[in-house]
Amino acid sequence: MDVMATTPRRIADLFCPEISMVELASIRRRIHETVVLGMGTNSSAHAASLEDEEKEIPVSKRIGRSEVEQVCMAV
């Protein structure tokens, strides 16, 4: 039980020793609200809605390779 209580502090000491326990608790709370409870800003969904899905992406024509190039690339 002691290890479970001290693990967050030990991880914070490894990655960002300048952070206080209050700041760490705040970060953990925000992560829990955003990820676990789904209370994020939904910025990914908003960005996707702004993109024009009917817009075609230009793609170049496929270029065939000779048999020699295919064999050389396989080796």
Secondary structure, DSSP 4 states (H G I P E B T S, - for coil): -HHHHHHHHHHHHHH-TT--HHHHHHHHHHHIIIIIS--S--HHHHHHHHS-TTSPPP-PPP----HHHHHHHH-
